[in-house]
Amino acid sequence: MRPDHSPGQGETAPRRTAPNEIREVVTRESVTRAAGEFVRSQTFFDLLATRVAERTESQAPGNGLAAHAYLAEEIAPELTTLGFTTTIHDNPESDEHPLLIASRIEDPQLPTLLLYGHGDVQFAHASQWSEGLDPWVLTRDGDRLYGRGSADNKGQHTVNSLALKTVLESLDAPGTAALGYNVKVLMETAEEAGSLGLKAFAAAHRAELDADLFLASDGPRIAAEYPTLFLGSRGALGFKLVVHDRDGDHHSGNWGGKLRNSATVLAAAVNSLVDGNGVIRIPTLRPEDPPASVLEAVAKLPEVIEAGSPEVDFDWGEPGLTSAEKVFAFNVIEVLALDAGNPAQVVNAIPGRAEAHMQLRYVVGTDVDDFESKVRAHLEGQGIHGVDVVFEHCMPATRLDPNARVVAAAAESVRTTTGLEAAIEPNLGGTIPNDVFAEVLGLPTVWVPHSYPGCNQHAPDEHALISILQQGAEIMAGMFWDMGQSPDDWFTSKKTRPDAY
């Protein structure tokens, strides 16, 4: 029911139940159980099947209509029935990637929760899926739900909205009952295209997105069996090293020893940044020592060995660090691609040009300002000349202090719901647009993923596990319930909080 809707003839106005009366009728356990049971229902399957069928590939030109339809036909009606007002906005940087803001305001003086999700998916690559599977048709096989977006991110944001719906319905009056806090939702349709326009949009709509806590679900758990919280992400900075000494290649017999070999110079440049054991050699791209709270959180993470995963090279990377510290608390420089000569048809010629595509995955405490100048100065200082450093893109690193009060509240909520200890990652090893929420909007950020590493997101045969979605619904319902019961544990003013790095 919309907030401005009045009961018509034959309708009965919803009854607003007093909070103490509610607690006598329903319990936290009954609400979380109901949310989980719904995920196993045919109704949930049909809803997710409808959403998976929407071909919202955000990298595909001309897909703006599908993106708009997803927001207008799937998300907006669902939220409207829960008392939200919804608006679909144009993307400031793309005509094909609209965004939606929805608000459910009980009282402007109450704290506000901001939820997030994305309705777009990666390219389907339908011909590469296993026999009998179609990326646009949700298919159940045991515990698995196959379909593009089932894990990333349609299944996850659908679970969250249904968990909120379950809590509201337990209060006996969806759209009017008192949660004890306000809720806003931001839904984008360009996450798989690098969240195109999201930062500019958030900056332009700060007032509409003003909140006290950011909570969302995306990405995988550390492993299927471990409920997980992560509080930010490593940054990702892409760059190229280009050596262009001359046009064309020249005979290595006639000219070898007289001409600079661009490939040799490039190899030296790469080795100057990262050695043959994966250790970073440029001091300015090594992070500051992480805070004790980060190291303590990482030390508690479980050792996970996923079936089918490659064997870890323990002698690779920064010496003295555990595998978890290397991923969650340190930086890495990766060589993603090299180009020199023609490996398919090698000739006796000195390459006149060579290029390396590189990536820096980095944590908070790494200064990447003026990146190109810093790398050039390092190379020149090592006696390596004629290397052009080309900055390509960067998504910043973010991290909430694992000792923040809201993290303890979220972990306790997970424990109460599941009986399990949550794995708390200070930041993902990968990268998401968390800087938009942490830096542009200035919010504490907590992510509760409902997928797992083996879900094949972005790949053929993407799938969600029903068991994780069910547990995820229970966890989120418990959190939505707990926020109303103990708001001081969850909502910390972004203007005074000291716990973000």
N, C-alpha and C positions, 0 to 999 in steps of 0.2 A: 504494500500500500504506500503510495506517495505521501509525504508529510502533509501536503496541502489537500489531501483527499478527505471529504466528509462522507459519512455513511448515507447511502441513499435509501429509497423505500425498500423495505424488506431486508436491509442489512443491519447488522449489529456492530456497534462500535467495539473495537478491541478492548479488552479489560486490561488496565495497567495494574500489575500485581506488585504489591509492596515487597521490597527486597527480602525482609525477614520471612514473609509468607512463602516466597519462592523457595527458600532454602528448606522449608518444611515439605515441599511437594517434590522437588527434584534434588538430585545430588550430583556432585562433580563426577562420580563414577558412572552414574546412569547417562549423563550427557556424553562423556567420552566414549562409552560403549556404544551409544546410539550412532555417533559419528562414524565409528569404525564399521559397524554393521551395515551402514548405508553404502559404504564403498563396495561391499560384496553383493549389493543388490543389482537387479536388472536395470533399475532406473538409473543408477550411476553409470553402468556400462553403456546404456543407450545415450546418455548425455555426453560422455566422453567420446563415443563413436561419432556423434554428430560433429563434435569439435575437431576430431582428427580428420574428418572428411573435408574440412575447409582447407583448401590448398593455399596456405598463407606463407609461401616461400618468399622471404623478404629480399633475397638477392635477385629474384626473377623480375625483369622489367615488366611493367604493366600489371603488377599484382596489387595495385592500390585498392581496387574494388573489393578483392577478397579480404584484405586487411580491414577495410572499413566495415564490411559485412560482419566480420568476426566480432568487432567491438559493438556494432549496433544491434546484431541479432542474437549474440550469445551472452556477452558480458553485461551490457546495459540493462536488458530486461531482468536478468538474475539479480543484479544489485538493486534495481528499482523496487522489486518486491520486498527487499529487506530494509526499505526506508532510505535508500541513498538517492541523492540527486546526481545525475550523470551528465557529462558534457564531453562530446568528442571534438578534439582540437586538431587543426592542421599542424603538421610537423614543420618547424621553421626552416629545415634544410632539405625537405623532400616532399613532393606531392603525393608520394605513394606509401607513406608510413605514418598514418595518423596515430594520435594518442588519446587516451581516455582518462579523465579525472572524475572520481565519484566521491561524494562526501555524505556522511551520516553524522550530523551534529546533534548531540543531546543537550549540550550546554557549552557555550564558548569558553566558560571558565574551567571546564574539565580538561584533563590531558587528552592528547590526540595520538592515535596510532596510525602510521602510514604503511599500507600494504602495497606490494608490487608484484607484477607478473608480466610475461610477454606472450603475445598471441602468435608470433611468427615462428617459423621453423626453418631448418636448413633444407637445401635441395633434397628431394626425395630419392633420386637415383633408383627409380622403380625397377629397372631391369636387373639390378644387382641384388635384389632381395631374394630370399630363399623361396623355393617352389611352394606355392600355396599361400604366400604372404603378399599383401598389397599395402604399400605405405599409407594409402588413404582409406583403408578399411580396418577398423579395430578388430583384432583377432585374438581370442582367448585360447591359450594353450597351457593348461595347468595353472601355475602361478603367474604366468606371463601374459601381458597385454601388449601385443605387437601393433605398431602404427607410428607414423611420423608425428612427433609431438607428444606421444604417450608419456614419455619421461621428461622431455625438454620442449616446452614447459607447460603444455596444456594440462597434462595430468596433475602436475604439482599445484598450479594455481587453482585448478578446479577443486582439488582436495581442500585447499585453504578456504575458499568461499563457502563450500558445503559445511566445513567445520564451524565457521562463523554462523551460518544459517541454523545449524543444529543448536548452538548455544542460544541464539535469539528465540528460536521456537520453544526452547525449554523455559524461557521467561514468559511464555504464554501469549506474546503479542509481537510478532515480527514487525519491525518498523516503528514501534512505539515503546517497547519495553526498555528499561534502563540497563545498559551494560555498565555504566559508571565511567565511561570514557567515550570519546568520539573516534570515528574511524574514517580514514580516507584511503582511496585506492588509486594507484597510478598504473595504467596498463599501456605498454608500448608495443609496437609492431615492427621494430627494426633491430632488436637485440642481436639477431644472427647476422646482421649487416653492420656490426660494430656500434649498435645503439646510436645510429645516425640521428643527430638533432636532439638527443635526449638532454645533454648538458645545457644547451642553449634554451631548450624548452623549460627545464627546471629553473634556470636562472630567471626566465621571464615570468614564471608562475610561482614564485616563492611564496606569495601570500596564500594562494590556493592550496599549496602543498605543505604549509607550515604544520609542524607536528612535533612530538616529543620523543618518539621512538619509531625506528624503521624495522619492519619485520617482513621477511619474504622467504620464498623457497625456490631454489634453483640449484643446478649442479648435483653432484653425487655425495652420498655419505662417504666416510672413510672406508667403510665396508658394509655390506648388506645388513649384517647382524648388529651393527652399532648405530644407535641414534646419534646424530651428529649436529653440532652447532659450529658454524664458522663466522668470523667476526670481521672479515674484510677479504682482501685478495692481494697476491703479489702483483706488482706492476708488470707491464709488458711493453718494451720499447724495441721497435724494429728499426734496423739501420742497414746500410750497405757500405762495404768497402770497395772502392773502384780504383783500379790502376789502369790508366790509358796512356801508354807511352807513345804509340804511333798507330796509324791505320794500317791494317794488314799484318800478316805474319811473314817472317823471314827465315831463310834456310839456316838450320842450326849448325851446319858444317862451315858455311861461308861466313856466318855472322856470329856464331857462338863465341862468347868471350868479349865481343865488341859492343853488343847491344844489351841493354837492360831487359831482363825477362820479366814481363808483367806478372806472370804466374808465380815466379819465385819471390818477387817483392810482396805479392799478396799473401803468400804462405808465411812469410816473415811477419807481416802485419798481424795476421790472425794469431800467430804464436806469441806475439808481443802482448796481445790482450788476454789470451787464455792458453795455457800450456797443454802439452800432450796428455796430461792427466786430468784435465778439466778444471784446473785451479786458475782463478782469476788473477792476472798479473798486473792489471792497471789499478793502482791504489784508489783512485777516485771512484771506481765502480764497485768497490767492496763496501758492504754496509757497516754502519756503526754496530757496536755490540748491542744485541737485543736486550730489552729490559728483563729483569729476573722473572717477572710474571709470565712473559712469553716463553722463556726457556722452561719454566715449571709446567706450563700447559702442554708444551710439545713433549716433554718427558713423560707425561701421563698418557700420551696417545698409544693405542694398541699397535703392536707389530702385526701387519696384515700381509698375508701372501694369497693373492687371488689366483684361482685356477686359470691357466692360460696366459698369465702375465709373464713378461721376461724376467730372467733372474737378475737380481740387483748386483751391480758392479761395486762392491764395497770399497775398492781402492780407487774409485773415480770421484773427483770433486774435492772440496775443501777437506784437508786432513784434520782428523780429530773430531769431526762432527758425526753424529748418528745420521742414518738415512732420513729420519723425520726432520732433523734440524736442517739438513741440506735442502729439503723441499719447503718447509714452513718458516724457516728463520734465517735463510741465507740467500745469496744471489747466485745466478748461473749465467754464463755467456754461452750461447749455443750457435753453432754454424748450421744453418738450415739448408743452404744450397751453395754450390761452387760452380763457376763457369769460366773455363779457359780452354782454348783450343777446341778440338772436336774428338771427344773420347770414343765415339762410334767409328771414326775413321782417322786414326792417329797418323800424323805426318811429321816428318823431321823439320819442324819449323818452330821458331821462337814466337810465342803468342805476343801480340802487340797490345792486348787488352785482357784483363781478368777482373772478375767480380765475385764478391762473397755476400750472400744474404745472411744477416746476423740477427740475433735477438738477445736482449738482456731481460731476464726475468728477475725482478728485484723486490726487496721488502722495504718497508718504511725505515728511514734512516739512511737512505742512499740519495745523494744529491745528483739529480739528473739535469739540473738547469745548465744551459749552455753546453749541452752534451757534445755536439760536434767539435767545438773548440777544445774541450778537454781531451777528447780522443786524438785529435790532430796533434795537440801539444805533446801528448804521451808518445805518439809514434815518432815525431820529430826528435824528441829527447832520446829515443832508442836508436837514432840514426837511420830511420826508415822514412824515406822521402817519396813524394809524388803519389801519395795515397789520398784519394778524396773520400771523406766521410759524409755520407748522405743520410740524414735523419728522415725516417719515413712516417712513423706514427708512435703514439705513446698513450697507454691507459695507466694512470697513476696507481701506485701502491697505497693501500689503506689498511687500517687495523684498529680495532677497539681493544682497550686493555682487557685481558681475560679476567682481571680482578674487578672489573666494573660491577656495580650492584645488580644491573639488569642481567648480566651473564649468570650470576649466581641464582637469580630468580628463575631464569629460563632452564638452567640445569636442574634445579630442584623440581620444577614443573615436569620435566621429562622423567625424572626419577619417580615422582609420585604417580605418573600415568603408566609407566612401563615397568617400573621396578629395576631399571637399568641405569647405569651411569652414562651420561652423554660424553662422547668424544668431543673435545673442544679444540678446534683449530683456530689459532689466532688470526690466520688468514689462509685462504686457499693457496695451493701451489699454482693453480691457474689464475685466470683473470676474468673479472666481471666488472660492470660499470658501477662498482660500489662508491667510487669517488664522487659520483653525482649526488649520492645521498649523504655521504660522510662529509664532503667538503663544500659542495654547492649549497646543500640544504642544512648542513651542520648537525646531522642526526647521529645518535648512537645506532649502530647497525648490527642486527642479529639475523643470521640466515639459518633456516631449518630445512635441509634438503630431504626430499622424499624419493631419491633415486639411489643408484649404486654404481660402482665403477664399471661393471660389466654390462651396462644397459645399452651399449652401442649407440649412444646419442651421436648425432651428426653422421652416422654410418648406416649401411643397410641393416635391416632387422632390428631397428630401435625398438625397445620394449620397456615397460614398467613392470615391477613386481607388485601384484595385488597385495601381498602381505605387507610390503613397505608402505604402499598407499593407505592401507587400512591403519597401520600403526601411525602413519603420518597424520591421518585425520584425527585419531585419538589424541595425539600430542598437541595438535593445533587447537582442538576444542578445549583441552586442559589449559593451554596458555590463555586463550580468550577468556575462559572462566576465571583463571587466577588473576588476570589483570584487573578485573573488577573487584576482586576480593582484597588484593594487596597492591593498590596502585602505586604506593610510595616505593615499592621494590622494583617496579617496572619502568616508571616514567621519571626521568631525570632531565631537568631543564637543560637544553642544549646550550643555553647562554652561560651556564655556570659549571658544567661538567668538566672535570680535569682529567678524564680518563681516556681520551683519544690521543694517539700519537700521530 
